[in-house]
């Protein structure tokens, strides 16, 4: 199901980095995200809700430039 908040996301298992692009165009890299959290994101019906509950405010991040 498409998200009204998240445009796309990618997970790099080797780096344990979750890159998220929001519909606003802002991009962030979330660091040291375990694979089980990324797997939960894959399975989540609502990506935005899952992101807010399990990722936002739980992992360090950096803003990426376009």
CHARMM internal coordinates of N, CA and C (Angstrom, degrees):
IC EDIT
DIST 1 N 1 CA 1.4531
DIST 1 CA 1 C 1.5246
ANGL 1 N 1 CA 1 C 108.74
DIST 1 C 2 N 1.3097
ANGL 1 CA 1 C 2 N 118.71
DIHE 1 N 1 CA 1 C 2 N 131.78
DIST 2 N 2 CA 1.4676
ANGL 1 C 2 N 2 CA 121.35
DIHE 1 CA 1 C 2 N 2 CA 178.20
DIST 2 CA 2 C 1.5298
ANGL 2 N 2 CA 2 C 110.45
DIHE 1 C 2 N 2 CA 2 C -64.18
DIST 2 C 3 N 1.3018
ANGL 2 CA 2 C 3 N 115.46
DIHE 2 N 2 CA 2 C 3 N 150.51
DIST 3 N 3 CA 1.4589
ANGL 2 C 3 N 3 CA 121.22
DIHE 2 CA 2 C 3 N 3 CA 179.40
DIST 3 CA 3 C 1.5232
ANGL 3 N 3 CA 3 C 109.08
DIHE 2 C 3 N 3 CA 3 C -99.88
DIST 3 C 4 N 1.3187
ANGL 3 CA 3 C 4 N 116.09
DIHE 3 N 3 CA 3 C 4 N 145.45
DIST 4 N 4 CA 1.4612
ANGL 3 C 4 N 4 CA 119.95
DIHE 3 CA 3 C 4 N 4 CA 176.23
DIST 4 CA 4 C 1.5257
ANGL 4 N 4 CA 4 C 110.69
DIHE 3 C 4 N 4 CA 4 C -84.74
DIST 4 C 5 N 1.3337
ANGL 4 CA 4 C 5 N 117.31
DIHE 4 N 4 CA 4 C 5 N -6.31
DIST 5 N 5 CA 1.4645
ANGL 4 C 5 N 5 CA 122.08
DIHE 4 CA 4 C 5 N 5 CA -176.61
DIST 5 CA 5 C 1.5285
ANGL 5 N 5 CA 5 C 111.75
DIHE 4 C 5 N 5 CA 5 C -116.19
DIST 5 C 6 N 1.3234
ANGL 5 CA 5 C 6 N 116.78
DIHE 5 N 5 CA 5 C 6 N -40.64
DIST 6 N 6 CA 1.4628
ANGL 5 C 6 N 6 CA 121.62
DIHE 5 CA 5 C 6 N 6 CA -174.74
DIST 6 CA 6 C 1.5249
ANGL 6 N 6 CA 6 C 109.56
DIHE 5 C 6 N 6 CA 6 C -105.60
DIST 6 C 7 N 1.3264
ANGL 6 CA 6 C 7 N 115.57
DIHE 6 N 6 CA 6 C 7 N 121.58
DIST 7 N 7 CA 1.4691
ANGL 6 C 7 N 7 CA 120.27
DIHE 6 CA 6 C 7 N 7 CA 179.19
DIST 7 CA 7 C 1.5220
ANGL 7 N 7 CA 7 C 110.66
DIHE 6 C 7 N 7 CA 7 C -77.12
DIST 7 C 8 N 1.3609
ANGL 7 CA 7 C 8 N 115.36
DIHE 7 N 7 CA 7 C 8 N -46.62
DIST 8 N 8 CA 1.4615
ANGL 7 C 8 N 8 CA 119.19
DIHE 7 CA 7 C 8 N 8 CA 178.13
DIST 8 CA 8 C 1.5108
ANGL 8 N 8 CA 8 C 108.80
DIHE 7 C 8 N 8 CA 8 C -160.03
DIST 8 C 9 N 1.3243
ANGL 8 CA 8 C 9 N 114.42
DIHE 8 N 8 CA 8 C 9 N 163.21
DIST 9 N 9 CA 1.4645
ANGL 8 C 9 N 9 CA 119.99
DIHE 8 CA 8 C 9 N 9 CA 176.22
DIST 9 CA 9 C 1.5186
ANGL 9 N 9 CA 9 C 109.15
DIHE 8 C 9 N 9 CA 9 C -152.13
DIST 9 C 10 N 1.3184
ANGL 9 CA 9 C 10 N 115.60
DIHE 9 N 9 CA 9 C 10 N 151.83
DIST 10 N 10 CA 1.4621
ANGL 9 C 10 N 10 CA 122.67
DIHE 9 CA 9 C 10 N 10 CA 179.43
DIST 10 CA 10 C 1.5196
ANGL 10 N 10 CA 10 C 107.83
DIHE 9 C 10 N 10 CA 10 C -138.51
DIST 10 C 11 N 1.3144
ANGL 10 CA 10 C 11 N 115.67
DIHE 10 N 10 CA 10 C 11 N 145.29
DIST 11 N 11 CA 1.4627
ANGL 10 C 11 N 11 CA 120.58
DIHE 10 CA 10 C 11 N 11 CA 178.53
DIST 11 CA 11 C 1.5182
ANGL 11 N 11 CA 11 C 109.87
DIHE 10 C 11 N 11 CA 11 C -120.07
DIST 11 C 12 N 1.3306
ANGL 11 CA 11 C 12 N 116.66
DIHE 11 N 11 CA 11 C 12 N 129.26
DIST 12 N 12 CA 1.4600
ANGL 11 C 12 N 12 CA 122.98
DIHE 11 CA 11 C 12 N 12 CA 175.43
DIST 12 CA 12 C 1.5237
ANGL 12 N 12 CA 12 C 107.09
DIHE 11 C 12 N 12 CA 12 C -104.66
DIST 12 C 13 N 1.3308
ANGL 12 CA 12 C 13 N 115.89
DIHE 12 N 12 CA 12 C 13 N 103.47
DIST 13 N 13 CA 1.4681
ANGL 12 C 13 N 13 CA 120.79
DIHE 12 CA 12 C 13 N 13 CA -175.23
DIST 13 CA 13 C 1.5256
ANGL 13 N 13 CA 13 C 111.83
DIHE 12 C 13 N 13 CA 13 C -63.44
DIST 13 C 14 N 1.3225
ANGL 13 CA 13 C 14 N 117.89
DIHE 13 N 13 CA 13 C 14 N -40.68
DIST 14 N 14 CA 1.4706
ANGL 13 C 14 N 14 CA 121.37
DIHE 13 CA 13 C 14 N 14 CA -178.91
DIST 14 CA 14 C 1.5222
ANGL 14 N 14 CA 14 C 111.34
DIHE 13 C 14 N 14 CA 14 C -62.20
DIST 14 C 15 N 1.3251
ANGL 14 CA 14 C 15 N 116.08
DIHE 14 N 14 CA 14 C 15 N -38.69
DIST 15 N 15 CA 1.4745
ANGL 14 C 15 N 15 CA 121.44
DIHE 14 CA 14 C 15 N 15 CA -179.42
DIST 15 CA 15 C 1.5306
ANGL 15 N 15 CA 15 C 112.62
DIHE 14 C 15 N 15 CA 15 C -90.96
DIST 15 C 16 N 1.3258
ANGL 15 CA 15 C 16 N 116.57
DIHE 15 N 15 CA 15 C 16 N -11.46
DIST 16 N 16 CA 1.4709
ANGL 15 C 16 N 16 CA 123.04
DIHE 15 CA 15 C 16 N 16 CA -172.41
DIST 16 CA 16 C 1.5326
ANGL 16 N 16 CA 16 C 110.14
DIHE 15 C 16 N 16 CA 16 C 51.58
DIST 16 C 17 N 1.3314
ANGL 16 CA 16 C 17 N 114.24
DIHE 16 N 16 CA 16 C 17 N 48.61
DIST 17 N 17 CA 1.4595
ANGL 16 C 17 N 17 CA 121.18
DIHE 16 CA 16 C 17 N 17 CA -177.57
DIST 17 CA 17 C 1.5271
ANGL 17 N 17 CA 17 C 109.76
DIHE 16 C 17 N 17 CA 17 C -121.97
DIST 17 C 18 N 1.2987
ANGL 17 CA 17 C 18 N 114.96
DIHE 17 N 17 CA 17 C 18 N 130.79
DIST 18 N 18 CA 1.4611
ANGL 17 C 18 N 18 CA 122.11
DIHE 17 CA 17 C 18 N 18 CA 177.37
DIST 18 CA 18 C 1.5212
ANGL 18 N 18 CA 18 C 107.92
DIHE 17 C 18 N 18 CA 18 C -109.01
DIST 18 C 19 N 1.3313
ANGL 18 CA 18 C 19 N 116.43
DIHE 18 N 18 CA 18 C 19 N 115.03
DIST 19 N 19 CA 1.4622
ANGL 18 C 19 N 19 CA 121.55
DIHE 18 CA 18 C 19 N 19 CA 177.65
DIST 19 CA 19 C 1.5193
ANGL 19 N 19 CA 19 C 108.15
DIHE 18 C 19 N 19 CA 19 C -97.51
DIST 19 C 20 N 1.3347
ANGL 19 CA 19 C 20 N 115.50
DIHE 19 N 19 CA 19 C 20 N 126.65
DIST 20 N 20 CA 1.4635
ANGL 19 C 20 N 20 CA 120.88
DIHE 19 CA 19 C 20 N 20 CA -177.13
DIST 20 CA 20 C 1.5244
ANGL 20 N 20 CA 20 C 108.89
DIHE 19 C 20 N 20 CA 20 C -123.71
DIST 20 C 21 N 1.3329
ANGL 20 CA 20 C 21 N 115.37
DIHE 20 N 20 CA 20 C 21 N 130.98
DIST 21 N 21 CA 1.4596
ANGL 20 C 21 N 21 CA 121.87
DIHE 20 CA 20 C 21 N 21 CA 173.23
DIST 21 CA 21 C 1.5233
ANGL 21 N 21 CA 21 C 107.09
DIHE 20 C 21 N 21 CA 21 C -112.07
DIST 21 C 22 N 1.3151
ANGL 21 CA 21 C 22 N 115.71
DIHE 21 N 21 CA 21 C 22 N 122.99
DIST 22 N 22 CA 1.4616
ANGL 21 C 22 N 22 CA 121.18
DIHE 21 CA 21 C 22 N 22 CA -179.74
DIST 22 CA 22 C 1.5254
ANGL 22 N 22 CA 22 C 110.04
DIHE 21 C 22 N 22 CA 22 C -90.16
DIST 22 C 23 N 1.3131
ANGL 22 CA 22 C 23 N 116.78
DIHE 22 N 22 CA 22 C 23 N 161.51
DIST 23 N 23 CA 1.4688
ANGL 22 C 23 N 23 CA 120.55
DIHE 22 CA 22 C 23 N 23 CA -179.52
DIST 23 CA 23 C 1.5218
ANGL 23 N 23 CA 23 C 110.90
DIHE 22 C 23 N 23 CA 23 C -61.22
DIST 23 C 24 N 1.3190
ANGL 23 CA 23 C 24 N 117.98
DIHE 23 N 23 CA 23 C 24 N -22.78
DIST 24 N 24 CA 1.4625
ANGL 23 C 24 N 24 CA 122.43
DIHE 23 CA 23 C 24 N 24 CA 177.24
DIST 24 CA 24 C 1.5245
ANGL 24 N 24 CA 24 C 111.31
DIHE 23 C 24 N 24 CA 24 C -69.49
DIST 24 C 25 N 1.3514
ANGL 24 CA 24 C 25 N 116.59
DIHE 24 N 24 CA 24 C 25 N -15.31
DIST 25 N 25 CA 1.4530
ANGL 24 C 25 N 25 CA 121.34
DIHE 24 CA 24 C 25 N 25 CA -177.13
DIST 25 CA 25 C 1.5193
ANGL 25 N 25 CA 25 C 112.99
DIHE 24 C 25 N 25 CA 25 C 98.53
DIST 25 C 26 N 1.3291
ANGL 25 CA 25 C 26 N 117.71
DIHE 25 N 25 CA 25 C 26 N -13.13
DIST 26 N 26 CA 1.4641
ANGL 25 C 26 N 26 CA 120.64
DIHE 25 CA 25 C 26 N 26 CA 178.53
DIST 26 CA 26 C 1.5202
ANGL 26 N 26 CA 26 C 109.68
DIHE 25 C 26 N 26 CA 26 C -70.67
DIST 26 C 27 N 1.3489
ANGL 26 CA 26 C 27 N 114.88
DIHE 26 N 26 CA 26 C 27 N 141.50
DIST 27 N 27 CA 1.4650
ANGL 26 C 27 N 27 CA 121.22
DIHE 26 CA 26 C 27 N 27 CA -177.70
DIST 27 CA 27 C 1.5220
ANGL 27 N 27 CA 27 C 109.31
DIHE 26 C 27 N 27 CA 27 C -124.70
DIST 27 C 28 N 1.3328
ANGL 27 CA 27 C 28 N 115.19
DIHE 27 N 27 CA 27 C 28 N 138.70
DIST 28 N 28 CA 1.4521
ANGL 27 C 28 N 28 CA 121.35
DIHE 27 CA 27 C 28 N 28 CA -179.69
DIST 28 CA 28 C 1.5160
ANGL 28 N 28 CA 28 C 110.03
DIHE 27 C 28 N 28 CA 28 C -136.30
DIST 28 C 29 N 1.3269
ANGL 28 CA 28 C 29 N 115.30
DIHE 28 N 28 CA 28 C 29 N 148.10
DIST 29 N 29 CA 1.4619
ANGL 28 C 29 N 29 CA 122.08
DIHE 28 CA 28 C 29 N 29 CA 172.39
DIST 29 CA 29 C 1.5209
ANGL 29 N 29 CA 29 C 106.96
DIHE 28 C 29 N 29 CA 29 C -111.03
DIST 29 C 30 N 1.3255
ANGL 29 CA 29 C 30 N 116.90
DIHE 29 N 29 CA 29 C 30 N 122.98
DIST 30 N 30 CA 1.4693
ANGL 29 C 30 N 30 CA 123.11
DIHE 29 CA 29 C 30 N 30 CA 177.29
DIST 30 CA 30 C 1.5188
ANGL 30 N 30 CA 30 C 107.26
DIHE 29 C 30 N 30 CA 30 C -100.93
DIST 30 C 31 N 1.3374
ANGL 30 CA 30 C 31 N 115.96
DIHE 30 N 30 CA 30 C 31 N 128.53
DIST 31 N 31 CA 1.4573
ANGL 30 C 31 N 31 CA 122.35
DIHE 30 CA 30 C 31 N 31 CA -169.62
DIST 31 CA 31 C 1.5304
ANGL 31 N 31 CA 31 C 112.41
DIHE 30 C 31 N 31 CA 31 C -102.21
DIST 31 C 32 N 1.3320
ANGL 31 CA 31 C 32 N 114.34
DIHE 31 N 31 CA 31 C 32 N 150.72
DIST 32 N 32 CA 1.4662
ANGL 31 C 32 N 32 CA 123.79
DIHE 31 CA 31 C 32 N 32 CA 178.03
DIST 32 CA 32 C 1.5314
ANGL 32 N 32 CA 32 C 111.63
DIHE 31 C 32 N 32 CA 32 C 56.62
DIST 32 C 33 N 1.3180
ANGL 32 CA 32 C 33 N 114.65
DIHE 32 N 32 CA 32 C 33 N 43.27
DIST 33 N 33 CA 1.4654
ANGL 32 C 33 N 33 CA 121.46
DIHE 32 CA 32 C 33 N 33 CA 177.29
DIST 33 CA 33 C 1.5286
ANGL 33 N 33 CA 33 C 107.62
DIHE 32 C 33 N 33 CA 33 C -89.71
DIST 33 C 34 N 1.3310
ANGL 33 CA 33 C 34 N 118.12
DIHE 33 N 33 CA 33 C 34 N 117.07
DIST 34 N 34 CA 1.4691
ANGL 33 C 34 N 34 CA 120.16
DIHE 33 CA 33 C 34 N 34 CA 179.82
DIST 34 CA 34 C 1.5330
ANGL 34 N 34 CA 34 C 112.11
DIHE 33 C 34 N 34 CA 34 C -63.23
DIST 34 C 35 N 1.3149
ANGL 34 CA 34 C 35 N 115.67
DIHE 34 N 34 CA 34 C 35 N 151.99
DIST 35 N 35 CA 1.4636
ANGL 34 C 35 N 35 CA 120.92
DIHE 34 CA 34 C 35 N 35 CA -179.48
DIST 35 CA 35 C 1.5246
ANGL 35 N 35 CA 35 C 111.32
DIHE 34 C 35 N 35 CA 35 C -58.36
DIST 35 C 36 N 1.3268
ANGL 35 CA 35 C 36 N 118.10
DIHE 35 N 35 CA 35 C 36 N -34.64
DIST 36 N 36 CA 1.4765
ANGL 35 C 36 N 36 CA 120.40
DIHE 35 CA 35 C 36 N 36 CA -179.35
DIST 36 CA 36 C 1.5304
ANGL 36 N 36 CA 36 C 111.61
DIHE 35 C 36 N 36 CA 36 C -63.09
DIST 36 C 37 N 1.3308
ANGL 36 CA 36 C 37 N 117.01
DIHE 36 N 36 CA 36 C 37 N -31.44
DIST 37 N 37 CA 1.4708
ANGL 36 C 37 N 37 CA 120.46
DIHE 36 CA 36 C 37 N 37 CA 177.35
DIST 37 CA 37 C 1.5316
ANGL 37 N 37 CA 37 C 109.24
DIHE 36 C 37 N 37 CA 37 C -71.63
DIST 37 C 38 N 1.3335
ANGL 37 CA 37 C 38 N 116.84
DIHE 37 N 37 CA 37 C 38 N -42.79
DIST 38 N 38 CA 1.4705
ANGL 37 C 38 N 38 CA 120.50
DIHE 37 CA 37 C 38 N 38 CA 176.83
DIST 38 CA 38 C 1.5226
ANGL 38 N 38 CA 38 C 110.49
DIHE 37 C 38 N 38 CA 38 C -63.00
DIST 38 C 39 N 1.3259
ANGL 38 CA 38 C 39 N 117.07
DIHE 38 N 38 CA 38 C 39 N -38.69
DIST 39 N 39 CA 1.4660
ANGL 38 C 39 N 39 CA 120.60
DIHE 38 CA 38 C 39 N 39 CA 178.14
DIST 39 CA 39 C 1.5280
ANGL 39 N 39 CA 39 C 109.91
DIHE 38 C 39 N 39 CA 39 C -63.98
DIST 39 C 40 N 1.3150
ANGL 39 CA 39 C 40 N 116.97
DIHE 39 N 39 CA 39 C 40 N -38.74
DIST 40 N 40 CA 1.4607
ANGL 39 C 40 N 40 CA 120.79
DIHE 39 CA 39 C 40 N 40 CA 176.21
DIST 40 CA 40 C 1.5182
ANGL 40 N 40 CA 40 C 111.50
DIHE 39 C 40 N 40 CA 40 C -62.75
DIST 40 C 41 N 1.3171
ANGL 40 CA 40 C 41 N 116.32
DIHE 40 N 40 CA 40 C 41 N -38.55
DIST 41 N 41 CA 1.4686
ANGL 40 C 41 N 41 CA 120.80
DIHE 40 CA 40 C 41 N 41 CA 177.85
DIST 41 CA 41 C 1.5232
ANGL 41 N 41 CA 41 C 109.70
DIHE 40 C 41 N 41 CA 41 C -64.18
DIST 41 C 42 N 1.3331
ANGL 41 CA 41 C 42 N 116.71
DIHE 41 N 41 CA 41 C 42 N -41.82
DIST 42 N 42 CA 1.4651
ANGL 41 C 42 N 42 CA 121.23
DIHE 41 CA 41 C 42 N 42 CA 178.70
DIST 42 CA 42 C 1.5266
ANGL 42 N 42 CA 42 C 111.15
DIHE 41 C 42 N 42 CA 42 C -58.38
DIST 42 C 43 N 1.3282
ANGL 42 CA 42 C 43 N 116.01
DIHE 42 N 42 CA 42 C 43 N -41.49
DIST 43 N 43 CA 1.4648
ANGL 42 C 43 N 43 CA 121.67
DIHE 42 CA 42 C 43 N 43 CA -175.04
DIST 43 CA 43 C 1.5321
ANGL 43 N 43 CA 43 C 113.74
DIHE 42 C 43 N 43 CA 43 C -83.62
DIST 43 C 44 N 1.3293
ANGL 43 CA 43 C 44 N 117.08
DIHE 43 N 43 CA 43 C 44 N -19.63
DIST 44 N 44 CA 1.4652
ANGL 43 C 44 N 44 CA 121.04
DIHE 43 CA 43 C 44 N 44 CA -174.07
DIST 44 CA 44 C 1.5214
ANGL 44 N 44 CA 44 C 111.84
DIHE 43 C 44 N 44 CA 44 C -63.33
DIST 44 C 45 N 1.3019
ANGL 44 CA 44 C 45 N 115.81
DIHE 44 N 44 CA 44 C 45 N 135.12
DIST 45 N 45 CA 1.4616
ANGL 44 C 45 N 45 CA 120.93
DIHE 44 CA 44 C 45 N 45 CA 175.99
DIST 45 CA 45 C 1.5224
ANGL 45 N 45 CA 45 C 109.13
DIHE 44 C 45 N 45 CA 45 C -69.54
DIST 45 C 46 N 1.3406
ANGL 45 CA 45 C 46 N 116.30
DIHE 45 N 45 CA 45 C 46 N -43.67
DIST 46 N 46 CA 1.4597
ANGL 45 C 46 N 46 CA 121.08
DIHE 45 CA 45 C 46 N 46 CA 177.28
DIST 46 CA 46 C 1.5269
ANGL 46 N 46 CA 46 C 108.87
DIHE 45 C 46 N 46 CA 46 C -108.09
DIST 46 C 47 N 1.3246
ANGL 46 CA 46 C 47 N 115.74
DIHE 46 N 46 CA 46 C 47 N 102.89
DIST 47 N 47 CA 1.4677
ANGL 46 C 47 N 47 CA 120.65
DIHE 46 CA 46 C 47 N 47 CA -179.78
DIST 47 CA 47 C 1.5224
ANGL 47 N 47 CA 47 C 110.93
DIHE 46 C 47 N 47 CA 47 C -61.84
DIST 47 C 48 N 1.3260
ANGL 47 CA 47 C 48 N 116.97
DIHE 47 N 47 CA 47 C 48 N -41.32
DIST 48 N 48 CA 1.4653
ANGL 47 C 48 N 48 CA 120.96
DIHE 47 CA 47 C 48 N 48 CA -179.40
DIST 48 CA 48 C 1.5141
ANGL 48 N 48 CA 48 C 112.42
DIHE 47 C 48 N 48 CA 48 C -62.57
DIST 48 C 49 N 1.3170
ANGL 48 CA 48 C 49 N 117.66
DIHE 48 N 48 CA 48 C 49 N -44.05
DIST 49 N 49 CA 1.4689
ANGL 48 C 49 N 49 CA 121.37
DIHE 48 CA 48 C 49 N 49 CA 178.87
DIST 49 CA 49 C 1.5175
ANGL 49 N 49 CA 49 C 110.95
DIHE 48 C 49 N 49 CA 49 C -65.62
DIST 49 C 50 N 1.3234
ANGL 49 CA 49 C 50 N 116.35
DIHE 49 N 49 CA 49 C 50 N -42.95
DIST 50 N 50 CA 1.4648
ANGL 49 C 50 N 50 CA 119.93
DIHE 49 CA 49 C 50 N 50 CA 178.76
DIST 50 CA 50 C 1.5259
ANGL 50 N 50 CA 50 C 109.98
DIHE 49 C 50 N 50 CA 50 C -63.00
DIST 50 C 51 N 1.3187
ANGL 50 CA 50 C 51 N 116.46
DIHE 50 N 50 CA 50 C 51 N -44.74
DIST 51 N 51 CA 1.4558
ANGL 50 C 51 N 51 CA 121.01
DIHE 50 CA 50 C 51 N 51 CA 178.14
DIST 51 CA 51 C 1.5282
ANGL 51 N 51 CA 51 C 110.58
DIHE 50 C 51 N 51 CA 51 C -56.73
DIST 51 C 52 N 1.3159
ANGL 51 CA 51 C 52 N 117.40
DIHE 51 N 51 CA 51 C 52 N -47.83
DIST 52 N 52 CA 1.4649
ANGL 51 C 52 N 52 CA 121.17
DIHE 51 CA 51 C 52 N 52 CA -178.75
DIST 52 CA 52 C 1.5266
ANGL 52 N 52 CA 52 C 112.30
DIHE 51 C 52 N 52 CA 52 C -63.94
DIST 52 C 53 N 1.3136
ANGL 52 CA 52 C 53 N 117.56
DIHE 52 N 52 CA 52 C 53 N -37.80
DIST 53 N 53 CA 1.4707
ANGL 52 C 53 N 53 CA 121.44
DIHE 52 CA 52 C 53 N 53 CA -177.58
DIST 53 CA 53 C 1.5209
ANGL 53 N 53 CA 53 C 113.24
DIHE 52 C 53 N 53 CA 53 C -78.54
DIST 53 C 54 N 1.3409
ANGL 53 CA 53 C 54 N 117.53
DIHE 53 N 53 CA 53 C 54 N -39.58
DIST 54 N 54 CA 1.4649
ANGL 53 C 54 N 54 CA 120.39
DIHE 53 CA 53 C 54 N 54 CA -167.80
DIST 54 CA 54 C 1.5230
ANGL 54 N 54 CA 54 C 115.77
DIHE 53 C 54 N 54 CA 54 C -113.19
DIST 54 C 55 N 1.3359
ANGL 54 CA 54 C 55 N 118.18
DIHE 54 N 54 CA 54 C 55 N -14.91
DIST 55 N 55 CA 1.4676
ANGL 54 C 55 N 55 CA 119.72
DIHE 54 CA 54 C 55 N 55 CA -173.87
DIST 55 CA 55 C 1.5324
ANGL 55 N 55 CA 55 C 111.71
DIHE 54 C 55 N 55 CA 55 C -120.61
DIST 55 C 56 N 1.3124
ANGL 55 CA 55 C 56 N 116.36
DIHE 55 N 55 CA 55 C 56 N -55.98
DIST 56 N 56 CA 1.4668
ANGL 55 C 56 N 56 CA 120.46
DIHE 55 CA 55 C 56 N 56 CA -179.63
DIST 56 CA 56 C 1.5245
ANGL 56 N 56 CA 56 C 109.48
DIHE 55 C 56 N 56 CA 56 C -56.76
DIST 56 C 57 N 1.2996
ANGL 56 CA 56 C 57 N 116.69
DIHE 56 N 56 CA 56 C 57 N 135.44
DIST 57 N 57 CA 1.4759
ANGL 56 C 57 N 57 CA 124.20
DIHE 56 CA 56 C 57 N 57 CA -179.59
DIST 57 CA 57 C 1.5277
ANGL 57 N 57 CA 57 C 113.51
DIHE 56 C 57 N 57 CA 57 C 67.47
DIST 57 C 58 N 1.3349
ANGL 57 CA 57 C 58 N 118.80
DIHE 57 N 57 CA 57 C 58 N 8.69
DIST 58 N 58 CA 1.4681
ANGL 57 C 58 N 58 CA 121.83
DIHE 57 CA 57 C 58 N 58 CA 178.09
DIST 58 CA 58 C 1.5205
ANGL 58 N 58 CA 58 C 113.03
DIHE 57 C 58 N 58 CA 58 C -115.18
DIST 58 C 59 N 1.3379
ANGL 58 CA 58 C 59 N 117.15
DIHE 58 N 58 CA 58 C 59 N -20.80
DIST 59 N 59 CA 1.4568
ANGL 58 C 59 N 59 CA 120.94
DIHE 58 CA 58 C 59 N 59 CA -176.54
DIST 59 CA 59 C 1.5119
ANGL 59 N 59 CA 59 C 110.62
DIHE 58 C 59 N 59 CA 59 C -130.57
DIST 59 C 60 N 1.3212
ANGL 59 CA 59 C 60 N 115.17
DIHE 59 N 59 CA 59 C 60 N 145.53
DIST 60 N 60 CA 1.4715
ANGL 59 C 60 N 60 CA 120.20
DIHE 59 CA 59 C 60 N 60 CA 174.55
DIST 60 CA 60 C 1.5288
ANGL 60 N 60 CA 60 C 107.87
DIHE 59 C 60 N 60 CA 60 C -65.13
DIST 60 C 61 N 1.3366
ANGL 60 CA 60 C 61 N 115.94
DIHE 60 N 60 CA 60 C 61 N 149.86
DIST 61 N 61 CA 1.4520
ANGL 60 C 61 N 61 CA 119.46
DIHE 60 CA 60 C 61 N 61 CA -178.69
DIST 61 CA 61 C 1.5200
ANGL 61 N 61 CA 61 C 110.32
DIHE 60 C 61 N 61 CA 61 C -145.51
DIST 61 C 62 N 1.3078
ANGL 61 CA 61 C 62 N 114.81
DIHE 61 N 61 CA 61 C 62 N 162.52
DIST 62 N 62 CA 1.4541
ANGL 61 C 62 N 62 CA 121.99
DIHE 61 CA 61 C 62 N 62 CA 170.17
DIST 62 CA 62 C 1.5251
ANGL 62 N 62 CA 62 C 107.91
DIHE 61 C 62 N 62 CA 62 C -130.95
DIST 62 C 63 N 1.3256
ANGL 62 CA 62 C 63 N 115.46
DIHE 62 N 62 CA 62 C 63 N 144.70
DIST 63 N 63 CA 1.4558
ANGL 62 C 63 N 63 CA 119.04
DIHE 62 CA 62 C 63 N 63 CA 176.44
DIST 63 CA 63 C 1.5164
ANGL 63 N 63 CA 63 C 108.17
DIHE 62 C 63 N 63 CA 63 C -82.64
DIST 63 C 64 N 1.3124
ANGL 63 CA 63 C 64 N 115.99
DIHE 63 N 63 CA 63 C 64 N 135.13
DIST 64 N 64 CA 1.4616
ANGL 63 C 64 N 64 CA 122.00
DIHE 63 CA 63 C 64 N 64 CA -179.90
DIST 64 CA 64 C 1.5220
ANGL 64 N 64 CA 64 C 109.08
DIHE 63 C 64 N 64 CA 64 C -98.02
DIST 64 C 65 N 1.3105
ANGL 64 CA 64 C 65 N 116.10
DIHE 64 N 64 CA 64 C 65 N 146.70
DIST 65 N 65 CA 1.4646
ANGL 64 C 65 N 65 CA 119.65
DIHE 64 CA 64 C 65 N 65 CA 176.63
DIST 65 CA 65 C 1.5220
ANGL 65 N 65 CA 65 C 108.73
DIHE 64 C 65 N 65 CA 65 C -91.06
DIST 65 C 66 N 1.2988
ANGL 65 CA 65 C 66 N 115.10
DIHE 65 N 65 CA 65 C 66 N 150.50
DIST 66 N 66 CA 1.4714
ANGL 65 C 66 N 66 CA 120.28
DIHE 65 CA 65 C 66 N 66 CA -178.03
DIST 66 CA 66 C 1.4919
ANGL 66 N 66 CA 66 C 111.82
DIHE 65 C 66 N 66 CA 66 C -75.61
END
COOR INIT
IC SEED 1 N 1 CA 1 C
IC BUILD
